[in-house]
Amino acid sequence: MTLITTDKKFKPALPRPIIWLGKFISRLTGWGREGEMPGFDKWIAVEYPHTSNWDGFVFLRFAAAEGMRSNWMIKDQWTKGWVGKFFLRVGAIGIDRSSSRDTVQQMVDAINEREKVALVITPEGTRKHTSHLKAGFYWIAYHSKTPMVLATADYRTKKVIMGPAYMATGDIEADTKIMFEWFKDKVAGARYPEKAGNLFIRRSAQQGINLGGESSDTPSETSGAAE
């Protein structure tokens, strides 16, 4: 895992009325930010733990207040019609589960096609307790050469904490060991700590994938863990 920084400053990308609304809701609810916003043109926010629907609201408010135009994965059918146009406009990236290309490949393509990306991924893939995390977020970052920024919502202090940024080396066991060390004391700050997924990647997912070739990972493991 390679620690990475940038001299670029974060630039808000949302209209001012949305930022004002986000800041107003932040003051109303008492939530704030700890840590610096990354100035990368493309980055993946690895958000853990994810134990409640409230996490989504907290991060939407946070993104609005900071002027962060975030991206997230949704099923392809939700990007059709007028509703789909709205979702795409606000940052959604559609994933075609029926496609022969797995989710990692589709997300790598989507990142490479865009000039700016702030992709939010929850490695647990569920709000319920799970015995392991999915590895899709890691292989998306590795194959797209996109920095991973660690992030968490602390309900005790009402802070969204922005952590360090890393580049994946391809050694997922060594890299996630560093990431998990940062995340391990963040579990207590979850809305429901008992629902936090175990900081563990299954060995089958650690073997990685060769884009354009055969994958040693299962579709469920490479799904990227985004609800």
Sine and cosine of phi, psi and omega as CSV:
sin_phi,cos_phi,sin_psi,cos_psi,sin_omega,cos_omega
0.00,0.00,0.78,-0.62,-0.03,-1.00
-0.94,-0.34,0.87,-0.49,0.07,-1.00
-0.93,0.37,0.70,-0.71,-0.08,-1.00
-0.72,-0.69,0.61,-0.79,0.07,-1.00
-0.74,-0.67,0.15,-0.99,0.04,-1.00
-0.58,-0.81,0.54,-0.84,0.04,-1.00
-0.99,0.17,-0.23,0.97,0.00,-1.00
-0.94,0.35,0.63,-0.78,0.07,-1.00
-1.00,-0.02,0.55,-0.84,0.06,-1.00
-0.90,0.43,0.73,-0.69,0.01,-1.00
-0.88,-0.47,0.85,-0.53,0.05,-1.00
-0.83,0.56,0.64,-0.77,-0.07,-1.00
-0.84,-0.54,0.13,0.99,-0.01,-1.00
-0.96,-0.27,0.40,-0.92,0.06,-1.00
-0.86,0.51,0.53,-0.85,-0.05,-1.00
-0.84,0.54,-0.63,0.77,0.02,-1.00
-0.86,0.52,-0.60,0.80,0.02,-1.00
-0.93,0.36,-0.66,0.75,0.03,-1.00
-0.89,0.45,-0.70,0.71,0.02,-1.00
-0.87,0.50,-0.68,0.74,0.02,-1.00
-0.89,0.46,-0.69,0.72,0.02,-1.00
-0.88,0.48,-0.66,0.75,0.01,-1.00
-0.93,0.37,-0.60,0.80,0.03,-1.00
-0.90,0.44,-0.72,0.70,0.02,-1.00
-0.90,0.43,-0.58,0.81,0.03,-1.00
-0.88,0.48,-0.71,0.70,0.02,-1.00
-0.91,0.42,-0.61,0.79,-0.03,-1.00
-0.92,0.40,-0.64,0.77,-0.07,-1.00
-1.00,-0.09,-0.22,0.98,0.04,-1.00
1.00,0.10,0.19,0.98,-0.02,-1.00
-1.00,0.03,0.53,-0.85,0.04,-1.00
-0.59,-0.81,-0.26,-0.97,-0.04,-1.00
-0.81,-0.58,0.56,-0.83,0.14,-0.99
-0.82,-0.57,0.72,-0.69,-0.05,-1.00
1.00,-0.09,0.19,-0.98,-0.07,-1.00
-1.00,-0.08,0.57,-0.82,0.12,-0.99
-0.97,0.26,0.70,-0.71,-0.03,-1.00
-0.96,0.27,0.57,-0.82,-0.02,-1.00
-0.99,-0.15,0.22,0.97,0.00,-1.00
-0.93,0.38,0.54,-0.84,0.10,-0.99
-0.94,0.34,-0.58,0.82,0.03,-1.00
-0.76,-0.65,0.74,-0.67,0.05,-1.00
-0.35,-0.94,0.38,-0.92,0.01,-1.00
-0.90,-0.44,0.86,-0.52,0.06,-1.00
-1.00,0.05,0.92,-0.38,0.03,-1.00
-1.00,-0.03,0.97,-0.23,-0.13,-0.99
-0.98,-0.21,0.87,-0.49,-0.02,-1.00
-0.52,-0.85,0.59,-0.81,-0.08,1.00
-1.00,0.09,0.32,-0.95,0.00,-1.00
-0.85,-0.52,0.98,-0.21,-0.14,-0.99
-0.83,-0.56,0.00,1.00,-0.10,-0.99
-0.41,-0.91,0.45,-0.89,0.12,-0.99
-0.88,0.47,-0.42,0.91,0.02,-1.00
-0.88,0.47,-0.44,0.90,0.01,-1.00
-0.85,0.53,-0.65,0.76,0.00,-1.00
-0.89,0.46,-0.68,0.73,0.02,-1.00
-0.90,0.43,-0.68,0.74,-0.01,-1.00
-0.86,0.51,-0.69,0.73,-0.04,-1.00
-0.97,0.24,-0.53,0.85,0.09,-1.00
-0.90,0.43,-0.70,0.71,0.05,-1.00
-0.88,0.48,-0.69,0.72,0.01,-1.00
-0.87,0.49,-0.74,0.67,-0.01,-1.00
-0.88,0.48,-0.66,0.75,0.01,-1.00
-0.89,0.45,-0.72,0.69,-0.04,-1.00
-0.91,0.42,-0.55,0.84,-0.02,-1.00
-1.00,0.04,-0.21,0.98,-0.07,-1.00
0.98,0.21,0.41,0.91,-0.04,-1.00
-1.00,0.02,0.89,-0.46,0.05,-1.00
-1.00,0.08,1.00,-0.09,-0.11,-0.99
-1.00,0.08,0.38,-0.92,0.06,-1.00
-0.85,-0.52,0.48,-0.88,0.07,-1.00
-0.45,-0.89,0.28,-0.96,-0.05,-1.00
-1.00,-0.07,0.69,-0.73,0.13,-0.99
-0.68,-0.74,0.28,-0.96,0.04,-1.00
-0.90,0.43,0.59,-0.80,-0.10,-0.99
-0.82,0.57,-0.57,0.82,-0.06,-1.00
-0.91,0.42,-0.35,0.94,0.01,-1.00
-0.99,0.14,0.00,1.00,0.02,-1.00
-0.97,-0.25,0.20,0.98,-0.02,-1.00
-0.99,-0.13,0.43,-0.90,0.09,-1.00
0.93,0.36,-0.24,-0.97,-0.06,-1.00
-0.93,0.36,-0.53,0.85,0.06,-1.00
-0.91,0.41,-0.67,0.74,0.02,-1.00
-0.89,0.46,-0.62,0.78,0.02,-1.00
-0.88,0.47,-0.61,0.79,0.03,-1.00
-0.91,0.42,-0.74,0.67,-0.02,-1.00
-0.87,0.50,-0.68,0.73,0.00,-1.00
-0.90,0.43,-0.61,0.79,-0.03,-1.00
-0.91,0.41,-0.54,0.84,-0.03,-1.00
-1.00,-0.08,0.18,0.98,0.17,-0.99
0.91,-0.42,-0.04,1.00,-0.02,-1.00
-0.92,0.39,0.53,-0.85,0.10,-1.00
-0.85,-0.53,0.89,-0.45,-0.06,-1.00
-0.97,0.23,0.68,-0.73,0.03,-1.00
-0.89,-0.45,0.83,-0.56,0.00,-1.00
-1.00,-0.02,0.98,-0.21,-0.04,-1.00
-0.95,0.32,-0.29,0.96,0.00,-1.00
-1.00,0.04,-0.13,0.99,-0.05,-1.00
-0.96,0.29,0.47,-0.88,0.05,-1.00
-0.95,0.30,-0.34,0.94,0.07,-1.00
-0.99,0.17,0.75,-0.66,-0.01,-1.00
-0.97,0.24,0.11,-0.99,-0.10,-1.00
-0.88,0.48,-0.63,0.77,0.01,-1.00
-0.86,0.51,-0.73,0.68,0.00,-1.00
-0.88,0.48,-0.70,0.72,0.00,-1.00
-0.88,0.47,-0.65,0.76,-0.02,-1.00
-0.95,0.31,-0.60,0.80,0.06,-1.00
-0.88,0.47,-0.69,0.72,0.04,-1.00
-0.88,0.48,-0.69,0.72,-0.04,-1.00
-0.90,0.45,-0.65,0.76,0.02,-1.00
-0.91,0.41,-0.69,0.72,-0.02,-1.00
-0.91,0.41,-0.45,0.90,-0.03,-1.00
-0.98,0.17,-0.25,0.97,-0.10,-1.00
-0.96,-0.28,0.51,-0.86,0.06,-1.00
-0.99,0.16,-0.53,0.85,-0.01,-1.00
-0.71,-0.70,0.69,-0.73,0.00,-1.00
-0.56,-0.83,0.70,-0.71,0.17,-0.99
-0.73,-0.68,0.98,0.18,-0.13,-0.99
-1.00,0.08,0.85,-0.53,0.01,-1.00
-0.99,-0.13,0.83,-0.56,-0.02,-1.00
-0.76,-0.65,0.71,-0.71,0.11,-0.99
-0.96,-0.28,0.95,-0.32,-0.10,-1.00
-0.87,0.49,-0.34,0.94,0.01,-1.00
-0.95,0.32,-0.60,0.80,0.01,-1.00
0.97,0.26,0.12,0.99,-0.01,-1.00
-0.32,-0.95,0.37,-0.93,0.07,-1.00
-1.00,0.00,-0.14,0.99,0.02,-1.00
-1.00,0.02,0.31,-0.95,0.05,-1.00
-0.90,0.45,0.69,-0.73,0.04,-1.00
-0.74,-0.68,0.51,-0.86,-0.08,-1.00
-0.97,0.26,-0.23,0.97,-0.05,-1.00
-0.40,-0.92,0.30,-0.95,0.09,-1.00
-0.99,-0.13,0.45,-0.89,0.07,-1.00
-0.99,0.15,0.49,-0.87,-0.11,-0.99
-0.99,-0.13,-0.03,1.00,-0.07,-1.00
-0.82,0.57,-0.66,0.75,-0.03,-1.00
-0.84,0.54,-0.64,0.77,-0.05,-1.00
-0.93,0.37,-0.72,0.69,-0.05,-1.00
-0.95,0.30,-0.47,0.88,0.12,-0.99
-0.90,0.45,-0.74,0.67,0.00,-1.00
-0.89,0.46,-0.68,0.73,-0.06,-1.00
-0.91,0.42,-0.75,0.66,-0.09,-1.00
-0.97,0.24,-0.40,0.92,0.04,-1.00
-1.00,-0.09,-0.06,1.00,-0.02,-1.00
0.82,0.57,0.73,0.69,-0.05,-1.00
-0.93,-0.36,0.74,-0.68,0.03,-1.00
-0.88,0.48,0.60,-0.80,0.12,-0.99
-0.98,-0.22,0.83,-0.56,0.03,-1.00
-0.95,-0.30,0.85,-0.52,-0.03,-1.00
-0.97,0.23,0.67,-0.74,-0.06,-1.00
-0.54,-0.84,0.49,-0.87,0.03,-1.00
-0.44,-0.90,0.43,-0.90,0.08,-1.00
-0.96,-0.28,0.87,-0.49,-0.02,-1.00
-0.98,-0.19,0.95,-0.30,-0.04,-1.00
-0.97,0.25,-0.24,0.97,0.03,-1.00
-0.96,0.26,-0.69,0.72,-0.04,-1.00
-0.98,-0.18,-0.11,0.99,-0.08,-1.00
0.82,0.57,0.78,0.63,0.04,-1.00
-0.78,-0.63,0.69,-0.72,0.25,-0.97
-1.00,0.01,0.88,-0.48,-0.09,-1.00
-0.99,-0.15,0.86,-0.51,0.07,-1.00
-0.99,-0.12,0.87,-0.49,-0.07,-1.00
-0.99,-0.15,-0.35,-0.94,-0.04,-1.00
-0.95,0.31,0.28,-0.96,0.03,-1.00
-0.93,-0.38,0.68,-0.74,-0.04,-1.00
-0.74,-0.67,0.49,-0.87,0.19,-0.98
-0.97,-0.23,0.74,-0.68,0.02,-1.00
-0.95,0.32,0.64,-0.77,-0.01,-1.00
-0.99,-0.15,-0.23,0.97,-0.10,-0.99
0.98,-0.21,-0.28,0.96,0.08,-1.00
-1.00,-0.05,1.00,0.10,-0.14,-0.99
-0.91,0.42,-0.55,0.84,-0.01,-1.00
-0.90,0.43,-0.73,0.68,0.00,-1.00
-0.94,0.34,-0.65,0.76,-0.05,-1.00
-0.92,0.39,-0.71,0.70,-0.03,-1.00
-0.94,0.33,-0.41,0.91,0.08,-1.00
-0.87,0.49,-0.65,0.76,0.04,-1.00
-0.93,0.38,-0.70,0.72,0.01,-1.00
-0.89,0.46,-0.71,0.71,-0.05,-1.00
-0.91,0.41,-0.50,0.86,0.05,-1.00
-0.89,0.46,-0.62,0.78,0.03,-1.00
-0.95,0.31,-0.60,0.80,-0.08,-1.00
-0.98,0.18,-0.41,0.91,-0.24,-0.97
-0.87,0.50,-0.56,0.83,0.00,-1.00
-1.00,-0.02,0.09,1.00,0.03,-1.00
-1.00,0.02,-0.25,0.97,-0.04,-1.00
-0.86,0.51,-0.64,0.77,-0.04,-1.00
-0.88,0.47,-0.37,0.93,-0.01,-1.00
-1.00,0.00,0.01,1.00,0.02,-1.00
-0.93,0.36,0.37,-0.93,0.05,-1.00
-0.88,0.47,-0.67,0.74,0.06,-1.00
-0.78,-0.62,1.00,0.09,-0.08,-1.00
-0.80,0.59,-0.56,0.83,-0.04,-1.00
-0.93,0.38,-0.26,0.96,0.00,-1.00
-1.00,-0.08,-0.04,1.00,-0.02,-1.00
-0.90,0.43,0.69,-0.73,0.01,-1.00
-0.94,0.33,0.48,-0.88,0.03,-1.00
-0.91,0.42,0.65,-0.76,0.02,-1.00
-0.98,0.19,0.98,0.18,-0.11,-0.99
-0.45,-0.89,0.69,-0.73,0.08,-1.00
-0.93,-0.38,0.80,-0.60,-0.02,-1.00
-0.89,0.46,0.56,-0.83,-0.05,-1.00
-0.86,0.51,-0.59,0.80,0.00,-1.00
-0.88,0.48,-0.52,0.86,0.00,-1.00
-0.99,0.12,-0.33,0.94,-0.02,-1.00
-0.96,0.28,-0.29,0.96,-0.07,-1.00
-0.96,0.28,-0.29,0.96,0.09,-1.00
0.98,0.20,-0.13,-0.99,-0.04,-1.00
-0.65,-0.76,0.40,-0.92,0.13,-0.99
-0.93,-0.37,0.96,-0.26,-0.05,-1.00
-0.89,0.45,0.72,-0.70,-0.05,-1.00
1.00,0.02,-0.07,1.00,0.01,-1.00
-0.74,-0.67,-0.43,-0.90,-0.01,-1.00
-0.98,0.18,0.51,-0.86,0.02,-1.00
-0.95,-0.32,0.65,-0.76,0.08,-1.00
-1.00,-0.04,0.02,1.00,-0.02,-1.00
-0.97,-0.25,0.38,-0.92,0.03,-1.00
-1.00,-0.01,0.40,-0.92,0.02,-1.00
-0.82,0.57,-0.61,0.80,-0.01,-1.00
-0.92,0.40,-0.54,0.84,-0.01,-1.00
-0.97,0.24,-0.51,0.86,-0.06,-1.00
-1.00,-0.09,0.22,0.98,-0.08,-1.00
-0.94,0.33,-0.23,0.97,0.06,-1.00
1.00,0.02,-0.17,0.99,0.11,-0.99
0.85,0.53,0.80,0.60,0.05,-1.00
-0.80,-0.60,0.77,-0.63,0.00,-1.00
-0.99,-0.10,0.00,0.00,0.00,0.00
